[in-house]
Amino acid sequence: MAKGESVAGSDIPAGGFVQLLTPDGERVDTVTTADGTTYSVDFTDEEYRGLYRDLVTVRRLDSEAVALQRQGELGIWASLLGQEAAQVGSGRALRPQDMAFPTYREHGVLYCRGIDPIMPFGLFRGVDQGGWDPNEFKFNTYTIVIGSQTLHATGYAMGVTMDGKTGSADGEAVIAYFGDGATSQGEVNESFVWSGVFNAPIVFFCQNNQYAISEPLERQTRVPLYQRAGGYGFPGIRVDGNDVLATYAVTRAALDNARNGQGPTLIEAYTYRMGAHTSSDDPTRYRNGSEVEAWKAKDPISRLKAFLSKQKIAKKDFFAEVDAEANRQALDLRERVLEMPDPQPVTLFDNVYPNGSPEIDAQRTAFAEYQASFEGSAH
Amino acid sequence: MITLGKALNHGLRRALEDDPKVVIMGEDVGKLGGVFRITDALQKDFGEDRVIDTPLAEAGIIGTAVGLAIRGYRPVCEIQFDGFVFPAYNQIVAQVAKMHYRSKGKVRLPLVIRIPFGGGIGAVEHHSESPEAYFAHTPGLKVVTCANPADAYTMIQQAIASDDPVIFFEPKRRYWEKGEVDLDAPLSGAFPLHSARVARPGTDATVLAYGPMVRVALDAATAAAEDGRELEVIDLRSLSPIDYPVIFESVRRTGRAIVVHEAPGNAGLGAEIAARITEECFYSLEAPVLRVTGYDIPYPAARIEEEYLPDLDRVLDAVDRSFGW
């Protein structure tokens, strides 16, 4: 790996990772890993600015969600704070034809898929369970049970192969998102087995944010997560998850390998969840402030901002404009969230079965009659 | 005349022929043709992409089938034995059952999970269980079982053609029983998948059974007829939803109902059916709805399983108790 040496107290994990942008905003032109793969990115100034805009926007929308939760407008929220680069880098590396299977924190990837950012708010506000069309946007529903979606992604990827959509540069690929905690799940391991055996066109994108609610990485594994891939017969690679350029480069390469018929890759995006697991927990109980401060210094947005400034790719007025626009979007989102109507009660019975069921139809009818019996009464 | 197992094989073959999106997947379903040979020769004729031998992990079988279904395929998964379904339980109840609801109807999962179930074949533990109530309790799943070769042939095709996720329980000890099957019958002319069947008309009491117990109930009815009691036997076929109109009509006519199943009685389907009959047919009942079920114990060792399984005598005893009320 590029930063092969692990130094006590350094910000580089043992075993290193692919990094193309240092925390100080210095560009690393190329990184060549031990297996001879070279990673780089070649963005236009406009593309660099676009990535910056994405990062700022998804963070701002997320902070608005945290505020809405604190104000009682959301039942719960799973914040992505700190993980913007991992999500935007990987999300922008996807091509339109690629399919993504998220867990429940991938609001940044969702944004990159072109889905209205209000969509996950239905789930967290409690007016639905996620209402976007996975087929239209190539982004499946959020999955709450940890790791279950990795198998869905694997099966989907097997279908891609069966459809003959791999083996060329414009083939399809699949990406499965999960966290460090999920790697302890049997189903994630089964998805690795399946993908290896069937050479599925899939990228496993693990955002190692260091904690599964309160449990640190040491409670999940004794080896770096990316190294597990070898046991399943496909490559694993670790990337600086706070570096949007590196996550983009590594994900794009892995997706291209998949679409070209070269099978799965496990990417460990080494990052940090700056906030709580969800708005329900209290991270001060299980981690100390100095750790959080150390990670703050590796912030994905400030490093890209420093790079853009130093390279004169963007100036003050650009940053101000991005902030203002993100703010405008956040306030617009706030208004729309507050206006999200509660569903009609009778919709309880919708979509249990595609073509209905006599029992549920009868319950719906009885429910509707019961509801109607209150009309005009004091209730 | 063909066996129930062969009827399933023919039904699967026809589904594979009719729809290129149908794929069969499971442990040993390919070269071996399944441990019960239900998928015999299908891989040979349809290839390894249509009849897929999978790694040995049940959650993986169901979880990847979910992904294939999202991709537009119609997977037919085989769980090798009833007691092996539990590693896949999370995928079935938390994912398969809910994805249509969760996605506001945007995602359809037209997949079938075939499970050979029930006892009576002298097997070791985990090979004789009746876990249907777990799945019938889960909204979003349809749960069915067949009791004879003709139904097996029709119902497996209906399950595959359905856009609902279907848990398809196969009465494994009836795999070798023979019956007439019209292999050319068009599916469009068949009964709805969720409909119960009056397996034997009668006037004096209604015996409700499904899967492997239908044969037991029919034998009991034959024996009861010698004593002058005409039992009506209803084969439920569908366990979720249950075809209650047929049940209610019968019980209102006979005034007596006995539910028979192999699964433990506690919180089993018999309890649900008895409650519903009581709610709907109370004034028609001459006696409480009785249940004849397995005991509330883990499925026992094979040498004493006959003591566990409801048999003709236990059904007739229940009939006697009903008339003695």
Interface residues (C-beta under 8 A of the other chain):
Chain A: F101 D128 Q129 G130 G131 W132 D133 P134 N135 E136 N140 T141 T143 V145 S148 T150 L151 H152 A153 T154 G155 Y156 A157 M158 G159 V160 M162 D163 G186 E187 E190 S191 V193 W194 V197 D350 N351 V352 Y353 P354 N355 S357 P358 E359 I360
Chain B: V23 D49 T54 P55 A57 A59 G60 I62 G63 T64 A65 V66 G67 L68 A69 I70 R71 G72 Y73 P75 P87 N90 Q91 A94 Q95 M99 H100 Y101 R102 S103 K104 G105 K106 V107 R108 P139 G140 K142 S162 D163 D164 H194 S240 P241 I242 D243 Y244
